[in-house]
């Protein structure tokens, strides 16, 4: 890939090359050397994935040090296993990502909060297991078919923004809101769609999150700001929680009912209204946005790789023959699944996992890690690491075939995280992605709108700077 250069021959951090091989994979060109402190801050505020220099894609453990802050980018699968699984208790999760109006943004999770989080997660798990997800498959396909009807009624050559409120966002908000709020979802879905249109500029990480003492003041300010931004959505959820709490017997069998009825293990304490509201909102926001942007990237990759697109179409036609897909069909679509997995390798929805802070001295990759060190695990970098992936910048779905995946560490591929804090909705998300893709791709192929530039931008999710504008084309 040709590098965007300054007049002195150095790379311009975060900029895109003017020449790219076809089919190309858009993304920021890594700077050759570590960025200066101020360049790092400026670049990170605009695009978090543009701050990683060439070392990050070649070394197992890369240190960046600004003043008293020590941060390591960890790419070694065994080291990642140690941090996320084997010794997870020694690596406290930092809450620097926006908390969508729940808890404040702190330096790290304290032990009491950690225990409550685990208790709530155990209570929520049954709502996202395979059997529970099965019951919502009809909702997923119905939402996809409604979008299909809209496309069918559009004139030839219509341009749609795949991540917009009238496209995949419409589908995913409807599905996740019905999952969380059951029959009371219509108002919530409308408010969330309106909020997401306003929220596009929100960043995941702010430089002030890393400055001791200042971070606490900034956390309180950002928490208040987020609550104001979520005011309409929170008010609607609060009304639902109050109404449900007054019921003698739960009558909806949805995620909100489970939260309200939840009792923490080993105590008589039930989850309060505020906690129920916050947890419902977190699942709602993260759940729909993850699927929205993953679908948008999948359709972009289909448009740029006609040979692989033809294989997806052939498999869908052979297995489904034009009918609505079911959950059982997913296992019968192995190439389509590989296409999805390869897209998430290159454009992972969670481009950066929440950082971990060491509670006691440790060792990673043979190097001492002092107490208080920040460990960053960045799927955007990990999935492109040159020691883990053959020709990592090439789009190749068959690298996820059983034969080629056999020797790969499961800690080399983390689209939904790993360990105790793996995304609780991973099965739900993958099921929806596969069903929506199978429903729409049987009838449509999409082409990138003329003149539209796709530029990945890492904010809360891995999005694009200018949406994902595509031309509808019936097959």
N, C-alpha and C positions, 0 to 999 in steps of 0.2 A: 504494500500500500504506500503510495507516495505521501510524504509527510508535508504538512503545511509549515512553511519556514519563515523565519524573520530574515531581514536583510543580512544579518551576520551569520546566517546559516543554522541558527538554533531553531528548535521546534517551538511553535506557538502552542502553549498548553490549552487543551480544551477545544481547539479549532479542528475543523474537518478538512480532509484533503480535497483538493480540487480535482484530482484524478483518482478514480476507483475502478478496480477490475470489475467486470460483469460476470455473474450477478454479484453486486456488492453488498457488504454488510455495514450499514452506517453506524458510526460511533466516533467518539472523540479520539484523536491521535494522542497516545501517551507521550508526555514530555520525556526527553532523553535523561534529564537530571531532576533531582528533587526540587520542588518549587520552593521559593523563598516564603517566609511566614506570611507576608502580605499577599503574595500571589496565591498562596494556598487558600487563605480566607476568601479572597475575591472570587476565585474559581469555584470553591465549594459552595458558596452562596448561590451561584448560577447553575452549577451542574456538578453534583457530588461525585460522579464517576470520572470526571475529567482531571481529578487531582492526582491520580495514581501514575507514577512514572514507570519507566521500563523495568526497573528492578522488581516491581510488584508482580509482573507477569513471568518472572524467571526464577525468583528465589522463594524458599519455603517460609522465611520469616524476615520481614522488612521493617526496620525501625525508622520512625520519624520522631524527631525531638525538637520541640519548640519551647524554649525557656525551661520550666520545670515539668512540663507535660511530656511523658513518654508513652508512645503508642506503637504497637506492633501490628502489622498486617500479617495474618496467619493463613498460609495456603497448604501446609502439610496436612494430609488427611488424618494421620495418626495424632498430630497435635490438635486438630479440630475435634477429633473424637474425645481427646482428653478434656478439652475445654467444655464441650457441649454435653458430654455423656459421662465418661468415667469419673471425672473430678469436677462435675458441674457445680457442686456445693462451694468450691473454692473460687468460682468465677461468677460474681454477682452481676446480674443483668442490669445494664444502665438503661434508664427510661428517657433517652434523648429524643426518641421519635414522638411526634405529636400524639397525644393520648385521646384525641377526639372528645374532649370535654369530660374525661373521667378524673383520674388522679393527676396531681401536679407532675412536672417534669423534674425529677431529682437526679442527683449524682448516681445513686444506685438504689436498688430495692432493699429495704430493711427486712430483717428476719420475720417480723410479724406480718408484713405485707406479703412476703414470699409464702408463708404458711397459708394465709387466706387465699392467695392466688391458686395454690395447689388444690385446696379444698373446693373452690368454685369450679376449677377445671374438671375434677373428678365428677362433679355433679352434672357438668355440661356435656361430657363425653358421649353419653348415650344419644344425645340429640344429633350427633354427627357421625354415628357409626354406619356401617354398610346398610343395615336393615332400615334405619331411620331415613337415610338418604334415598333408599328405594321408594319410599312412600311419596317423595317429592319429585320423582322423575316426570310424572304427567305435567306438573306445574312447569318444569323446565322446557319440555317440548311444546307445551301450549304457548308459552311466552315466545319461543323461537318461531313458531308457526304464525303468530300474530305479526311479528316483524317480517316474516316471509310474505304475508299478505300485503303489507305496506309496500314492500319492494315490487311485488307483482303489479300494484296499481300505479307505480311510478313510470313516467315516460322514459323511453330509451335514452341512455346517456346521462341519467341522473347521477349527480355527485353527492355522496353521503360522507359524513364524518363518522367513522366507525366508533369513536370513543365519545361521541356526542349524546345528548339526552334523547334524541330521536332514533338512536341505533342500539348498540350493544349495552350502553348504560341503561336504556329503557328496559331491556330484557333482564339484566342482572339485578337492577334495583327491585323489579317486580318479584323475581324469584326469591332473593334473600329476605325481602321484607315480609313476604308470605311465610317464609320459613320461621322468621323470628316472631311475627305478630299475627300470623294466621289470617282470619277474616277481617281483622282491623287494619290491614296493611295499606289500603289505598291512599289515605291521607299521608302516611309516613313516606310512601314511595314518592309522592309528588314533592314533598318538602325536601327529601334527600336529593332528588334530581336537581331541584333549584339550587340547593346548597353546593352541590358538586360543581355546577357551572361557575359559581363564584370562587370556588376553592382552588382552581387550577394552579395558581401561583404559589401555593403553600410549599415551603421547603421542608425537607426531612430533618436536616441538621443545621444548626446555626452556630457560628464561631463562639458565641457567648456561652454555649452549653459546656465548653471545655475550660472555662476560666474559673478557678476556685473562688468561692465567696460570691463573685459576680453571678455565677450560674444560678444561685438560689434566688436572687432578686429577679433575674431574667425568667426563671421558671414560674414564679408567681405571676409575673406580668403576662407571660404567654398563656398560662392556664386561664386567666381572666379573659384574655382576648379570644381564646378558643370557645369559652363558654358563651360569650356574646355572639360569636359567629354561629354557634349551634342553637341559639335561643329558641327559634321556631321548632326545630326538630325535637329538642329536649322537652319543650312544653307539651308537644303532642304525645311523646312517650310518657311523660309524667301523668298525663290524663289517663292513658291506658293502664299504667301501673296502679294508679289509685283505684280505677274501676275494677281491675282484676283482683286487687288485694281485698276489696270489699266482698268478693264472691265467696260463698261458703265452700264450694267445691270447684276446682279448676275445670273449665269447660272447653278449652281450645286445644290442649295437648300440643303446644308449641314451645319454642325456646323461652319465651317470656313467662309462661306458666311454670316452667321448670325452675327458673330463677327465683320467682316469687315464693315457690313452695320449698326452696332449697334450705337445708339446715346444715351448718358446718359440722364436719365430723368431730366427735369428741366433745361437743358442747351443745347447749340449748339455744345457741344464737342462730337466728335466721337472717338471711341476707336482707338488708333494709331496702327501702324504696330507692334511695339514691344509688346504691350499688347495683340494683337490678337495672335501673335506667342506664347507668354508665356501661355495664357489661353488654346490654342489648344494643346500645349504640355502637360500641366497638365492633361487635360481630357484624352489624349491619353495614358500617362504613368500609371496614377492611375487606369483608367478604365480597361485596359487590365490585369494589374497585379493582381488586386482584383479577377477577375474571374478565372484567371489561377490557383492561389493557392487554391481558394475555390473548384474548380473542383478536384484538386489533393487530397485535404483532403477528399472530398466526396468519391472518389474511394478507398482511403485507408480505410475509415470506412466501405464501402461495403465489402472489402476483409476480414475485421476482425469480421464482424457480419453476419454470414451466414443466420440466421433466418430472420433478418430484410432485408437482401439482397433479399431473396426469396420473401418477400412481395412486394418489389419494382418491381422485375421481373414479378410477377403475375399481378400486377396492370398495368404495361406497356403493357404486352401481351394482357390483357383483353380490355384495352381502345384503343390501337393503332393497335394491330394485325399485326405488322411489317411495318406499313406505316410511312411516315415522319410526325413528330408531327407539330401541328400548335399552334398559340398563344391561341386559344380557348380550346385546349386540356389541358392546364396547370391547369385550374380550375377542370378538370376531373381527376386529379392525386393528390388527397389529401395526400395519404401516402407518395408518392415520395417527395412532398413539405415538409412534416413533417421531413422526413429523411434529407433533405437539411438544414432545420432550426436547427435541433438538431446538425448537424455537425458544423454549424456556431456558435452555442452556445459554443461548446467546443473548436473550432478552428476559432475564429472570424478573418476575414481578416484584420480589423483594430483593432489590439490587444490593442492599447492605443490611446485614443483621444488626440488631441492637448490640452495641459494644458490651464487652465484659470487663469488669475490674477485679484484679486479683486481691483476695482477702488475706492470703499468706504467700510467702515466697514459694516459687515453684520453678520448674524447668520445662522448656519447650524446645524441641529440635536441638537438644544438647546445649541450650543457652539458658543461663539463669534469668528468671523473671521475678523481679522484686515485687513485694507487696505494693499495691496501689497502681500497678501498671495497667494501661488500657489495652485490651486485645480486640482487634477488629477482624471480623470475618466478612468478606465482601464477595458474594456470589458472582457479581459482574466480573471480578478479577479471577476468582477461583475457576470459573467455567471457561476461562480463556488462558489458563496457565499452561505454559509450554512444556512443562514436565509431566502434566497430567493428561493432556489431550493432543492427539496427533493432528497436525494442521488445524489448530483451534479456530482460526478465522474462516474456515470453510464450512458451509452449511451441508451437513451430511446426516440425514435422519437415521441411516442404517448403523451409525455408531452406537445406537441404542438397541440393536438387535441382541437377542440372548447370547449369541456367540461372542460378539465384540464387547458385551457388557460383563462377561463372566469374571474377568480379573480386575474389574474396576472397583475401587473402594467406594462404598456408599456415602463416604464423607467428602467425595470429590464433586458431588452434584447435589446442590441444596436449594432447589427452587422454592421449597416451603420450610426451610430450616431443618433442624434435626435435634434429637434429644428430648428432654422433658418439655421443652418449649416449642416443639415442632408445631406448625400451624394446625390448629384443631379442625379447621375446615378443609384440609387438603383433599380428602376423598370427595367431599361435597363439591369443591371447586373443579376437580378433574372430571367428575361426572358431568357437571354442567358444561364445561368446555367441550367435551367430546360430543355431547348430545346436540348442542347448538351448532357446532361445526358440521356434524353429520346431516342435520336437518337442512341447513342453508346451502352447503356445498353440493348437495345433489341437484340443486336447481340453478345456482349462480356461481359465476367466477367474477372476481373483482379485479380491476386494474387501477394502478396508481393514477390519480388525476394529473393531467398534463401540468407541468410546472410546479407540482407540489413537492417540497423538499422534506424528507423524513430525517429528523435529527433527534436522536435519543437524548432525553433530559431527565436526570435523576432528581426527583422531588420526593414526595411521600412514596409514590410508586414510580417505576420506570415508565415514563410517558414519552410523548414527543413534544417538541417545542410548539408545533403548529397543528396539532391534531393529526388525524390519519384520514385524509380525504381520498376516497376511491370512487371509481366509476362502476355503476352496476351493469352487469352484462349477463344475460340469460345464457345458460349452457345449451 
